[in-house]
């Protein structure tokens, strides 16, 4: 039975969740929300759909998954057949009300309402599980406290569970990119977070009590690479690699 939701110690993350629109202007807000979700998919779907498949293929039959940052749900919907075939059960978290409203519609159209449950809450507040896997899809470095997020989800992880990350890593330091990337939200309405460097990411994993087991490049450009990281809690006598579908 899922654990009850607890009060938040990160109330600043739930401002959108608490900001319920009044009847006046609700139609305009729904239209704006739908537009934001549409832009999100047009900008990110080319990457995130493939990233999601990389993770789903590695999950065993009947796996229970916590997806931190499910967004519009379109990425998982692209793999609807695989989710149903493997009977994967997903709880998807997001703090953006517009994305979650769109996500529910996407999941219904894809026939995934029985497999995927979207929840409007932050990772720090979520109580549930135990989960066979936790997945951060480009959401990890958006978090104000990545170490705290990992430590919390590890408390929800089943014995032998895994943590997956798909993330863009920039190859070299760039003051310009570091300044511009957080500002892209003003143009696209999408939060891209801060620039992520491999050394910083690995440092966070170590501080959180995770050991990196696989670190794979899914694609690259001249300035950045798209990586899949697979980690598990530090333990004795653990396997050194992970085969597909072998959590």
URQUI-V43086 format. One record per residue. N is the residue number from 0. RES is the residue in one small letter. OMEGA is omega in radians with two decimals (none if undefined). Layout:
n: [N	N]
res: [RES	RES]
omega: [OMEGA	OMEGA]
This chain:
n: [0	1	2	3	4	5	6	7	8	9	10	11	12	13	14	15	16	17	18	19	20	21	22	23	24	25	26	27	28	29	30	31	32	33	34	35	36	37	38	39	40	41	42	43	44	45	46	47	48	49	50	51	52	53	54	55	56	57	58	59	60	61	62	63	64	65	66	67	68	69	70	71	72	73	74	75	76	77	78	79	80	81	82	83	84	85	86	87	88	89	90	91	92	93	94	95	96	97	98	99	100	101	102	103	104	105	106	107	108	109	110	111	112	113	114	115	116	117	118	119	120	121	122	123	124	125	126	127	128	129	130	131	132	133	134	135	136	137	138	139	140	141	142	143	144	145	146	147	148	149	150	151	152	153	154	155	156	157	158	159	160	161	162	163	164	165	166	167	168	169	170	171	172	173	174	175	176	177	178	179	180	181	182	183	184	185	186	187	188	189	190	191	192	193	194	195	196	197	198	199	200	201	202	203	204	205	206	207	208	209	210	211	212	213	214	215	216	217	218	219	220	221	222	223	224	225	226	227	228	229	230	231	232	233	234	235	236	237	238	239	240	241	242	243	244	245	246]
res: [x	x	x	x	x	x	x	x	x	x	x	x	x	x	x	x	x	x	x	x	x	x	x	x	x	x	x	x	x	x	x	x	x	x	x	x	x	x	x	x	x	x	x	x	x	x	x	x	x	x	x	x	x	x	x	x	x	x	x	x	x	x	x	x	x	x	x	x	x	x	x	x	x	x	x	x	x	x	x	x	x	x	x	x	x	x	x	x	x	x	x	x	x	x	x	x	x	x	x	x	x	x	x	x	x	x	x	x	x	x	x	x	x	x	x	x	x	x	x	x	x	x	x	x	x	x	x	x	x	x	x	x	x	x	x	x	x	x	x	x	x	x	x	x	x	x	x	x	x	x	x	x	x	x	x	x	x	x	x	x	x	x	x	x	x	x	x	x	x	x	x	x	x	x	x	x	x	x	x	x	x	x	x	x	x	x	x	x	x	x	x	x	x	x	x	x	x	x	x	x	x	x	x	x	x	x	x	x	x	x	x	x	x	x	x	x	x	x	x	x	x	x	x	x	x	x	x	x	x	x	x	x	x	x	x	x	x	x	x	x	x	x	x	x	x	x	x]
omega: [-3.13	3.10	-3.14	3.07	3.13	3.07	-3.02	2.91	-3.13	-3.03	3.14	3.13	-3.02	-3.10	3.13	-3.12	-3.08	-3.04	-3.11	-3.08	3.05	-3.14	3.13	3.12	-3.10	-3.13	3.11	-3.13	3.10	3.12	3.10	3.12	3.11	3.11	3.11	3.13	3.12	3.11	3.12	-3.12	-3.11	-3.09	-2.93	-2.99	-3.14	3.11	-2.92	3.12	3.10	3.11	-3.13	3.13	3.12	3.14	-3.09	-3.13	-3.11	-3.12	3.12	3.09	3.05	-3.10	3.04	-2.96	2.96	3.13	-3.11	-3.11	-3.08	3.10	-3.11	-3.12	-3.07	-3.13	3.12	3.12	3.09	3.13	-3.06	-3.12	-3.13	3.12	-3.14	-3.13	-3.11	-3.13	3.10	3.14	-3.00	2.91	-3.07	-3.11	2.95	3.13	-3.13	-3.09	-3.14	-3.14	-3.11	3.09	3.09	-3.13	-3.13	3.11	3.14	-3.12	3.10	-3.14	-3.12	-3.12	-3.07	-3.08	3.13	-3.08	-3.02	3.13	3.09	3.14	3.14	-3.13	3.10	3.13	-3.10	-3.09	-2.97	3.02	-3.12	3.11	0.08	-3.11	3.06	-3.12	2.99	-3.07	3.00	-3.12	3.13	-3.11	-2.94	-3.07	2.96	-3.00	3.13	-3.12	-3.10	-3.14	3.11	3.12	-3.14	-3.12	3.12	-3.09	3.08	3.09	3.14	-3.04	3.08	3.06	-3.11	-3.11	-3.07	3.04	-3.12	3.05	2.88	-2.93	2.99	3.11	3.09	-2.99	-3.07	3.14	3.10	-3.14	-3.13	-3.14	3.13	3.14	-3.01	-3.01	3.12	-3.11	-3.12	3.10	-3.10	-3.11	-3.00	-3.01	-3.13	3.06	3.12	3.12	-3.11	3.09	-3.09	3.07	-3.05	-3.09	3.13	-3.14	-3.13	3.10	3.11	3.12	-3.12	-3.13	-3.09	-3.11	3.10	3.00	3.13	-3.11	3.11	3.12	-2.94	3.07	3.14	3.14	-3.11	2.97	-3.13	-3.04	-3.02	3.05	3.13	-2.95	2.98	3.10	3.13	-3.05	3.05	3.13	3.10	-3.12	3.11	3.07	3.11	3.08	-3.06	-3.14	-3.12	3.08	-3.12	3.10	-3.03	3.11	none]
